[in-house]
């Protein structure tokens, strides 16, 4: 169902207002380029394009996924008609909202084994996208060369082999060849994509340290395996915001040796309440130098 949008400048729904029904257990949301629509993916395997301003659904798409959708993004400069999504079974779908379900079901990539956690598009690039997954790989796909791949144990499009689960990725919005990768070993690594390649492009290097500029991890997690659950660059590309499973949220500056940690209350205050630690993840901002850094090439 298509509809007219409200004029630009409309405010978001008031606090407590109802948003469109985006399905059950929504796992991912992302804006389109203009900020008019939200794309969501959920456990019911539907992709839903919604208008949060008038609280209506523009389009609900039955995807080809058979497992929970974990990430979905609009491809840039495609008039919001092309979507990349990934799911818990590792399958990636390339969906064209103007094509039939039968056509879209053919456009799948089964290259990851294990969960595929995140899709990342490249600013101003309608042809390529990246993915990361439990198999420890970050993959770079080019839709100009193929729109599907069902090759068994495919390694053609591996950009980085982290050798541990790669759980989140983000591209610098201003300098898009910088790629941040969060892993299950508590580390965030930043790579220069200009130094990387795949077997498809003919210059795959095969080592997880190739192209790595810096690696950082909170000092108290340096000997622990604490998964990065999400990370993203700031709008100016100068900072990286990182959240950890069962830990805090950190703001890293790759050019500084400190990190601002969104800390919980003091130990004394924790003892005064019976609530679990998850209730205290954003109680003020603390500037901390307790971050372990490894700078590559210096």
C-alpha positions in Angstrom: 0.0 0.0 0.0 1.4 3.4 -1.0 0.4 6.7 0.5 1.2 10.4 0.5 3.8 11.5 3.1 3.3 14.4 5.4 5.3 17.6 4.7 8.9 17.7 5.7 9.4 19.1 9.2 6.7 16.9 10.8 7.6 15.9 14.3 8.0 12.3 15.4 5.1 10.8 17.4 4.8 12.1 20.9 6.4 10.1 23.6 4.3 7.1 24.3 2.6 7.3 20.8 2.0 4.2 18.8 4.3 3.4 15.9 3.3 1.3 13.0 3.1 -2.5 13.5 6.5 -3.6 12.4 6.0 -7.3 13.2 6.9 -9.4 16.2 10.3 -9.1 18.0 11.8 -6.4 15.8 15.6 -6.9 15.7 16.7 -4.2 13.3 15.6 -0.7 12.2 17.3 1.7 9.8 16.3 5.0 8.2 16.2 5.6 4.5 18.5 8.4 3.1 15.9 11.2 3.5 14.8 10.2 7.0 11.2 9.8 5.8 10.9 6.0 6.3 12.1 3.3 8.6 13.0 -0.2 7.4 12.5 -3.0 10.0 13.1 -6.7 10.1 11.8 -9.1 12.7 11.3 -12.7 13.9 8.3 -13.1 11.6 10.7 -12.7 8.6 8.8 -9.8 7.2 10.6 -6.6 6.0 8.4 -3.6 6.8 8.8 0.0 5.4 7.0 2.4 7.7 6.3 6.1 8.1 6.9 7.0 11.7 5.3 10.5 11.2 1.8 9.4 10.2 2.2 5.9 11.8 1.4 4.0 8.6 3.0 1.1 6.9 4.2 1.9 3.3 5.0 -1.7 2.4 5.2 -5.1 4.1 7.4 -7.6 2.3 7.4 -11.3 2.8 11.1 -12.0 2.6 12.7 -15.3 1.6 14.2 -15.7 5.1 13.3 -18.7 7.2 15.1 -17.5 10.3 15.0 -14.3 12.4 16.0 -11.2 10.4 18.9 -9.6 12.3 19.9 -6.7 9.9 18.3 -4.9 6.9 19.4 -1.9 5.0 18.3 0.2 2.0 20.9 0.2 -0.8 21.9 3.9 -1.5 20.5 5.7 -4.5 18.0 3.0 -5.4 14.9 5.0 -4.5 14.4 2.7 -1.5 13.5 -0.1 -3.9 16.5 -2.4 -3.1 17.1 -3.9 0.3 19.8 -6.2 1.7 19.0 -8.3 4.7 20.5 -11.2 6.7 19.2 -13.7 9.3 20.1 -16.2 12.0 20.7 -19.0 9.5 23.4 -16.9 7.8 21.5 -16.3 4.6 21.6 -12.9 2.9 18.8 -11.7 0.6 18.9 -9.0 -2.0 15.3 -7.8 -2.3 13.8 -5.5 -5.0 10.5 -4.2 -3.7 9.2 -3.8 -7.3 10.0 -7.5 -8.2 7.9 -10.6 -7.5 8.6 -12.7 -4.4 9.6 -15.6 -6.8 12.3 -13.4 -8.3 13.6 -12.1 -4.9 13.8 -15.6 -3.5 16.4 -16.4 -6.1 18.6 -13.6 -5.0 20.2 -15.2 -2.0 23.7 -15.5 -0.7 24.4 -18.6 1.4 28.1 -18.0 1.9 28.1 -17.5 5.7 27.9 -20.5 7.9 26.3 -19.7 11.2 24.5 -16.5 12.0 24.9 -13.4 9.8 24.7 -10.5 12.3 24.9 -7.3 10.3 24.7 -5.8 6.8 26.5 -2.6 6.1 26.1 -0.5 3.0 28.7 1.9 1.6 27.8 5.6 1.5 26.8 6.6 -2.1 27.5 3.2 -3.5 24.4 1.4 -4.8 26.4 -1.7 -5.9 28.4 -3.1 -3.0 27.7 -4.1 0.6 29.4 -5.8 3.5 28.3 -8.5 6.0 29.7 -10.1 9.1 28.9 -13.3 11.0 29.5 -16.0 13.5 31.9 -17.7 11.1 34.4 -14.9 11.8 34.3 -13.4 8.3 33.6 -10.0 7.0 32.5 -10.3 3.4 32.2 -7.8 0.6 29.7 -8.4 -2.2 29.4 -6.6 -5.5 26.0 -6.8 -7.1 27.5 -5.9 -10.5 29.2 -9.3 -10.6 26.5 -11.5 -9.0 23.1 -11.1 -7.3 23.2 -14.6 -5.7 25.6 -17.2 -4.6 24.8 -20.7 -3.3 28.3 -22.2 -3.8 29.1 -24.6 -1.0 31.8 -23.4 1.5 32.2 -20.2 -0.6 35.2 -18.1 0.2 35.1 -15.9 -2.9 33.9 -12.7 -1.1 35.8 -12.9 2.2 37.4 -9.5 2.9 38.6 -10.2 6.4 38.9 -13.5 8.4 38.8 -12.4 12.0 39.1 -16.0 13.3 36.5 -15.3 15.9 32.9 -14.3 15.6 32.5 -10.9 13.9 29.4 -9.5 15.5 29.1 -5.9 14.3 30.5 -3.6 11.6 30.4 0.1 10.7 31.8 2.2 7.9 33.1 5.8 8.5 30.5 8.1 6.9 33.1 10.7 5.8 36.0 8.4 5.0 34.2 5.2 3.9 37.4 3.1 3.4 37.7 2.9 7.2 35.8 -0.1 8.5 35.3 -0.8 12.2 34.7 -4.5 13.2 33.5 -5.7 16.6 34.2 -9.2 17.6 33.5 -11.8 20.3 37.0 -11.3 21.9 36.0 -7.9 23.3 38.1 -6.1 20.6 37.2 -3.4 18.1 39.5 -3.3 15.1 39.6 -0.6 12.4 40.7 -1.5 8.9 41.7 0.4 5.9 39.7 -1.2 3.1 42.1 0.2 0.5 44.6 -2.4 1.6 42.1 -5.3 1.5 40.6 -7.4 -1.3 38.7 -10.7 -1.9 39.4 -13.7 -4.1 36.8 -12.3 -6.5 38.8 -9.1 -6.9 42.0 -11.1 -7.1 43.9 -9.5 -4.2 42.8 -11.4 -1.1 45.5 -11.3 1.6 44.1 -14.0 3.9 45.4 -12.6 7.2 43.3 -10.9 9.8 45.9 -8.3 10.6 46.3 -7.0 7.0 45.0 -3.5 6.6 44.4 -3.2 10.4 45.1 0.3 11.6 44.2 0.0 15.3 42.7 -2.3 17.8 41.1 -1.3 21.1 39.5 -3.0 24.0 38.5 -1.9 27.5 41.4 -2.9 29.8 39.2 -4.9 32.2 38.0 -7.0 29.2 41.5 -7.6 27.7 41.6 -11.2 29.0 37.9 -11.9 28.6 35.6 -12.8 25.8 32.8 -10.2 25.9 30.9 -9.8 22.7 30.5 -6.5 21.0 26.7 -6.2 20.4 26.7 -3.1 18.3 29.0 -0.3 17.1 28.7 2.8 14.9 30.7 5.8 13.8 29.8 9.3 14.8 28.5 11.5 12.0 31.9 13.2 11.6 33.7 9.8 11.6 35.9 10.8 14.6 34.5 8.5 17.2 33.1 5.0 17.5 30.3 4.1 19.9 30.5 0.5 21.1 28.2 -1.6 23.3 29.2 -4.8 24.9 27.1 -7.8 26.1 26.8 -7.6 29.9 29.0 -4.5 30.1 28.9 -0.8 29.4 28.8 1.4 26.4 32.1 3.1 25.3 32.9 6.0 23.1 36.3 5.4 21.5 38.4 8.0 19.6 40.8 6.1 17.4 43.2 9.1 17.5 43.3 9.4 21.3 44.3 7.0 24.1 41.1 7.5 26.1 37.5 6.4 26.0 34.5 7.9 27.5 32.6 5.1 29.3 28.9 5.4 29.9 29.2 4.0 33.4 26.7 2.6 35.9 26.6 3.7 39.6 29.3 3.1 42.1 29.8 -0.3 43.8 28.3 1.2 47.0 25.1 2.2 45.2 24.9 -1.2 43.5 24.9 -2.9 46.9 22.0 -0.8 48.0 19.6 -2.2 45.4 18.6 -5.7 44.4 18.3 -4.8 40.7 20.7 -6.5 38.3 23.6 -4.7 36.6 21.8 -4.4 33.3 19.7 -1.6 34.9 22.7 0.7 35.3 24.2 0.9 31.9 23.8 4.7 31.2 24.1 6.6 34.5 26.3 9.5 33.5 29.5 9.8 31.5 33.0 9.1 32.8 36.2 9.8 31.0 38.5 6.8 31.4 41.9 5.9 30.2 41.4 2.3 31.1 41.5 1.2 27.5 44.1 -1.1 25.9 45.3 0.1 22.5 47.3 -1.7 19.9 48.3 0.6 17.0 49.5 -1.1 13.9 52.3 0.3 11.8 53.7 2.8 14.2 
